Amino acid sequence: MVELPEIGALDSHPIAVIGMGTMGRGLAMMFSTRGGEIHAYDAVKRVAEEGAAYARDKVGDVCKTIPGGTPGRVVVCPDLASAVEGAWLVIEAIAEKPDLKTELFGELDRLAAPGTILATNSSSYKSSEVIGKVARPERVLNMHFYLLPMLRSVELMTCGKTDERYIRFLKDMLPRWGFVPHVAMKESTGLIFNRIWAAIKRETIHVLAEGVATPEDIDALFREVIGTESSPFRQMDKVGLDVVLDIEDHYAAERPSLPVEVRDLLRNYVAQGRLGVKTGRGFYDDYTKK
C-alpha cells in the first residue's frame, strides 16, 4: 500500500534536490519558498555549495511572488544518505545520462523511506528508462520543470508503474510553491511541451539543412508570426548544440524515420566546436566566448 505524505507535515520534512547545476539550484530556490528545509547534494562539493548559495541569495525575491512565501533553509549534505533522510520528496536533476540516472535511482530507492516520492527532472528520458534497479517503482515518476523562476510550469508523468495517487497528490500540492502542474496521461518521450518543441526545432534545422533560409531569416519570421521574443536557433544556441544533438539522437532511436539530415547538420556544428553560447559560436557567431 502506498504511503502518501501527511499534508500537514510537508513543511516539517525536507525536500531533497540531487544535482545542483542550473536546474538543481533553481529547484532548491523554488522549494525553499515555504519556510521548509531543502537538502542539497551534488557529487561535486563545490557545485553543491555554489548552487545552495545561489538559492539562498535569490529565494527572498521569489518569495515576494508566491502567496505566503517565506524563505526556508538550504542545507548542503555530504552524501546521498543524509540528503534523503526524512525527505518526503527527492528530485533528481543530474546530467542526462540514463546509466547514471539508473544507478542513482537504485541508490535512492534503497536509501529513502518507503513513502518518499522519487522524481526525475529529465525532459529527454522517460522515468521507466531509469528504474532498472528500483524495487518500488510505484513511487517513481517524471517531474519536469522549466527555466526557474521565470517559467513555473511542471509536467508530471508516470513511469508506467507509478501509483496514480502520487500524481494526484503532487498536482494538488505543487501550487503551494508557485508551480503550475500539468499531467501527461501516458508515457511520452519529451513529455508534452518538449515533444512539440522538438518537432519545431527539427523542422527548423531541416529548413536550414536544405538551404531554404538562413538562421537569421527563420528566427525573424518565427518571432514576427508567433508574436514572441523567443526563436528556435537562439534557443538552441542557449541550450547547447551538443545537448540538442543528444536529444535528437534519443528521439531518432525510437523513431528511425526522422530526417537524418538534421542530425548530420548538428554533428557538423558540434565537430567544429560550435556549441552555441557556451563556446561563443553556434548557429550564430555573436556570443562572447566563456
C-alpha positions in Angstrom: 0.0 0.0 0.0 1.3 3.4 -0.9 2.1 5.8 1.9 1.2 9.4 1.0 3.0 12.1 3.0 0.8 13.8 5.6 -0.2 17.2 4.1 0.2 19.0 7.5 3.7 17.6 7.8 5.1 18.7 4.5 6.8 21.8 5.7 8.4 20.0 8.6 10.0 17.4 6.3 12.8 18.3 3.9 12.8 18.1 0.1 16.0 16.7 -1.4 17.5 18.0 -4.6 20.1 15.8 -6.2 22.3 17.6 -8.7 22.9 21.3 -8.1 23.6 22.6 -11.5 21.4 25.1 -13.3 18.2 23.2 -12.8 19.0 21.9 -9.3 19.8 25.3 -7.8 16.6 26.7 -9.4 14.6 23.9 -7.7 16.3 24.4 -4.4 15.4 28.1 -4.6 11.7 27.5 -5.5 11.1 24.8 -3.0 12.6 26.8 -0.2 9.9 29.5 -0.5 7.6 28.0 2.1 9.9 28.2 5.1 10.9 24.5 4.9 14.3 22.9 4.6 16.0 21.8 1.3 18.7 19.1 1.3 21.1 19.9 -1.5 23.5 17.3 -2.8 25.9 17.1 -5.7 28.8 14.7 -6.3 31.0 17.7 -6.8 31.0 19.6 -3.4 31.9 22.9 -5.0 28.8 22.7 -7.3 26.6 21.9 -4.3 27.9 24.8 -2.3 27.6 27.3 -5.2 24.1 26.1 -6.0 23.0 26.3 -2.4 24.5 29.9 -2.2 22.6 30.9 -5.3 19.3 29.5 -3.9 19.8 31.3 -0.6 20.6 34.6 -2.3 17.6 34.5 -4.7 14.8 33.0 -2.6 13.8 36.2 -0.9 12.9 37.9 -4.2 11.0 34.8 -5.4 9.0 34.6 -2.1 7.5 38.0 -2.9 5.8 36.4 -6.0 4.2 33.5 -4.0 1.3 34.0 -1.6 2.5 33.1 1.8 6.1 32.8 0.7 8.7 32.6 3.5 12.4 31.9 2.9 13.5 28.5 4.2 16.9 26.8 4.7 19.1 25.2 2.0 21.4 22.7 3.6 24.3 21.1 1.7 24.5 17.4 2.5 27.8 15.4 2.4 26.3 12.2 0.9 23.1 10.7 -0.6 22.1 9.1 2.7 22.0 12.3 4.6 20.3 14.1 1.7 17.3 11.8 1.5 17.0 11.3 5.3 13.5 12.4 6.4 12.6 13.7 2.9 9.1 13.4 1.6 10.2 14.2 -2.0 13.5 13.6 -3.8 14.1 15.3 -7.1 16.9 14.2 -9.4 18.5 16.9 -11.6 21.8 15.3 -12.7 23.2 15.1 -16.3 21.0 13.5 -19.0 22.9 10.2 -18.9 20.5 7.2 -18.5 23.1 4.9 -17.0 24.0 7.4 -14.3 20.3 8.0 -13.5 19.6 4.3 -13.3 22.4 3.8 -10.8 21.3 6.9 -8.8 17.6 5.8 -8.6 18.7 2.3 -7.4 20.5 4.1 -4.6 17.7 6.5 -3.9 15.2 3.6 -3.7 17.5 1.8 -1.3 18.1 4.8 1.0 14.8 6.7 1.0 11.9 5.8 3.3 9.2 3.7 1.7 6.7 6.7 1.4 9.2 9.1 -0.2 8.4 10.2 -3.7 11.3 9.9 -6.2 11.1 12.1 -9.2 13.4 12.8 -12.2 13.5 16.2 -13.8 14.6 14.7 -17.1 12.9 16.0 -20.3 14.7 13.6 -22.6 14.1 10.2 -20.8 11.0 8.6 -19.5 11.3 7.6 -15.9 10.6 4.0 -17.0 14.1 4.1 -18.6 15.8 4.7 -15.2 14.1 2.2 -12.9 16.0 -0.9 -13.8 17.5 -1.1 -10.2 14.4 0.2 -8.4 12.5 -2.2 -6.2 9.5 0.1 -5.6 8.7 1.8 -9.0 5.2 2.8 -7.8 6.7 5.9 -6.2 8.9 7.0 -9.2 7.8 9.5 -11.9 8.9 12.3 -14.2 8.5 15.8 -12.8 9.9 18.1 -15.4 10.5 21.8 -14.7 11.5 24.6 -17.0 13.7 27.7 -16.6 13.2 28.9 -13.0 11.9 31.2 -11.6 10.6 32.7 -14.9 8.7 29.6 -16.1 6.8 27.7 -13.4 5.0 25.0 -15.4 5.8 21.5 -14.4 4.9 18.3 -16.1 4.1 15.1 -14.2 4.3 11.7 -16.0 4.0 8.1 -14.9 6.9 5.6 -15.2 4.2 3.1 -16.3 4.0 1.7 -12.7 3.5 4.9 -10.7 0.7 4.8 -8.3 -1.8 7.4 -9.6 -2.4 8.7 -6.1 1.2 10.1 -6.0 0.5 12.1 -9.2 -2.8 13.4 -7.9 -1.1 14.4 -4.6 1.7 16.3 -6.4 -0.8 18.0 -8.7 -2.7 19.3 -5.7 0.4 20.2 -3.7 2.8 21.9 -6.2 0.9 25.2 -6.5 1.9 25.8 -2.8 5.4 26.6 -4.2 4.1 28.7 -7.1 4.1 25.9 -9.7 1.5 25.2 -12.4 1.3 21.4 -12.8 0.2 19.5 -16.0 -0.2 15.8 -16.2 0.8 13.6 -19.2 -1.8 10.9 -19.3 0.6 8.2 -20.7 4.3 7.8 -21.2 5.8 10.1 -23.9 9.4 10.8 -24.7 9.7 14.6 -24.3 6.6 14.6 -22.1 4.2 17.2 -23.5 5.7 20.6 -24.5 9.3 19.4 -25.2 7.9 16.8 -27.7 6.1 19.6 -29.5 9.2 21.9 -29.3 11.4 19.1 -30.6 9.3 18.9 -33.7 9.7 22.7 -34.2 13.4 22.5 -33.7 13.8 19.6 -36.0 11.9 21.2 -38.9 13.7 24.5 -38.3 17.1 22.7 -38.7 15.8 20.8 -41.7 14.9 24.0 -43.5 18.4 25.3 -42.8 20.0 22.0 -44.0 18.1 22.1 -47.3 19.4 25.7 -47.8 15.9 27.2 -47.9 16.7 30.1 -45.5 19.3 31.4 -43.0 19.0 31.1 -39.2 18.5 34.9 -39.1 15.6 34.9 -41.5 14.0 31.8 -40.0 14.2 33.3 -36.4 12.9 36.7 -37.5 9.9 35.1 -39.3 9.2 32.9 -36.3 9.2 35.9 -34.0 7.0 38.0 -36.3 4.4 35.3 -37.0 4.2 33.8 -33.5 4.5 37.2 -31.7 7.3 36.2 -29.3 10.7 37.3 -28.4 12.0 33.8 -28.4 13.2 31.9 -31.6 14.4 28.4 -32.4 18.0 28.9 -33.3 18.7 31.4 -30.5 17.1 29.0 -28.0 19.1 26.0 -29.3 22.3 28.1 -29.0 21.5 28.8 -25.4 20.8 25.1 -24.6 23.9 23.9 -26.4 24.0 22.2 -29.8 25.7 19.1 -28.3 22.7 18.7 -26.0 20.3 19.3 -28.9 22.1 16.6 -30.8 21.9 14.1 -27.8 18.1 14.8 -27.5 17.6 14.4 -31.3 19.6 11.1 -31.3 17.3 9.9 -28.5 14.2 10.7 -30.4 15.7 9.0 -33.5 16.4 5.8 -31.6 12.7 5.5 -31.0 11.6 6.8 -34.4 14.2 5.9 -37.1 12.1 7.6 -39.8 13.1 11.1 -38.5 15.2 13.0 -41.1 18.9 12.1 -40.8 19.9 15.5 -42.4 19.0 17.2 -39.1 21.4 15.1 -37.1 24.1 15.3 -39.7 24.0 19.1 -39.7 24.1 19.2 -35.8 27.1 16.8 -35.8 28.9 19.1 -38.3 28.4 22.0 -35.9 29.5 20.0 -32.9 32.6 18.7 -34.7 33.6 22.3 -35.3 33.2 23.2 -31.7 30.2 25.4 -32.5 28.1 24.5 -29.5 26.4 27.8 -29.0 26.6 30.4 -26.3 29.0 28.3 -24.1 31.7 28.3 -26.8 31.0 31.7 -28.4 29.7 30.2 -31.7 26.7 28.1 -32.7 24.1 28.9 -35.3 25.2 32.5 -34.5 28.7 33.9 -34.1 27.9 36.9 -31.9 28.4 35.5 -28.5 31.2 36.2 -26.0 33.2 33.1 -25.5 33.2 31.8 -21.9 
